[in-house]
Amino acid sequence: MKKNILEWITRYGLAEIISLTMTFVASWMTFEYTKNQIKMALVATWAGNIGYFGTILIQDIIIAKKQIRSVGKHYSFDTFLKNARALIVEFGIAEVFDTVLIRPTLLYYFPIWLGSLLLGVVVAKFVADVTFYVPVIISYELSKKKSRNFV
């Protein structure tokens, strides 16, 4: 189990740091500019997603390139499509519920309930992450041998 936890931290850790940073900056800037809690929640959700999935995709491309180079091949558009498919398998269902319902709702309410934008955004993000990572990790573990072999 320790090995799995270290693998998950390695896989998702940097993306989480970038996502948290982008979520907070976007929430603060949007709220300062619009004073609209709904806009803040939506922009923060999408900014966090861009940071998170951009990081994950870049990491996956680097891993795939290393695998392919080890057998003397080149990264191609077909390989990129395999990377994208693996991400859809890993994150698809969880991400739809997270982006459409869970995360924006929590980002809307927690700052109000806690009376602090910073604390509310951080707590909302971590609560949303719990509901997000349970199905994501299950999908990752079930698909990693089949979806992540690029050689």
N, C-alpha and C positions, 0 to 999 in steps of 0.2 A: 504493500500500500504506500509506503514512503516513496518508493520509486515512481509510482503513478503521480503522487502529489508534486514531487519535484518536476516531473515532466509537464504537468499542467501549469505550474508556476512559470516554467521556462516558456511554454507555449503562449500563455495568456498574460503574463505579468507586465511586460513592456507595453503591450496594447492597452492594458488597463490604466497604466500611469498616463499614457498619452490621452486616452479617452476621458479620464477624470479631469485632466488639465483642460482639454478642449470643452468639456461639458461645463465646467465652472466658468471659464472665460466667456463662453457664448451666453450662458445664463446671465452673468453679471452685465455684459455689454448690452444684451437685448433688453433686460429689465431696466437698465439705466436709460436707454434710448426710448423705449416704448412705454414703460410702466405697466405693461400688460403681461399678466401671469401666464395666460394661455400661449401667447407668442413665445415667451421665455421658455416654457416647457417644451414646445415643439422645436425651436431652434437649438436648444441645449441637447435634446435627444438626437437630432440629426448631426450636430457637430461632434458629439461623442461617438456616434456610429462611424462617421467619416474617419476620425482618428483611429478608432479601434480596428475597423476592417481594412483600412489602408495599411496599418502596421502588420496585421495578420497576413494580408496578401503579399506584402513585400517579403516578410519572413518566409512564407511558403515558396515564393519564387526563388529566393536564395537557396533554400533546401533542395528544391527540384533541380536547379542549375548544377549544384554540387553533385547530385545523384547522376545526372545525365553526363556531366563532364567526366565522371569516374569511368564511364564506359566509352568515352571518345565521341559522344554525340553532342549536338547543340540544342539549346532551349529553342522551342518553336512555338508558333501560334497554337498548334495542337496541344502542346504541353501546357500552355497558358489556360486553354479550355479545360484540361484535366484539373489544374489548380482551382479554377472557378467552380467546377462541378464538386470537387472535394469540399469546398467551403459551403456550397449550397446544402450538401448532405449533412455537414457538421452543424451548421447554424440555421438552416432554413426555417423550420417550424418555430423554433424558439425565438428567432429574430422577428418573425411576423408578429407574434403576440407581444413581444417586448417593445417593438417600435410603434405599433399601432395603438396599443392599449396600456400596458403596464408602466413603462418608463415615463411617458408624458403625463400620465395620471399622477404618479408619485412625485414627479418633478413639479407638478402644479400644487399639490396639496402639502407636501412636507415643509416647504418654506413658510407657508401660511400657518400650519399647525405649530411649527417650532419657533416662529417669529424671527427667523434669520435666514437670509438667502443662502449664505455660505453653508451653514449647518444643515439646512433643509435639502440643498442640492447634494451634499455629500451623503447624508443619510438615505435620501431617495435613490441615489445611484447604487449604494451598497445593498439596499433591500431589493431593488430591481435585479441586481446581479445574481442574487440567490435564486430567484425564479428563472433566470436566464441560464445559469450554468448547470443546473441539474440535467435538463434535456441535452444541452450542448455536450457535456462531458460523456454522457451515455452514447450519443451519436458518434462522437469522436472515437471512443474506445471500440465501438462496434464496426466502424468503417476504416480505421487507420491502416490496417494491413492491406485492404483492397484499394482504397482511394488515394493512398499516399505513396504508392510505388510508381515512380516516374521513369524507371529504367526499362 
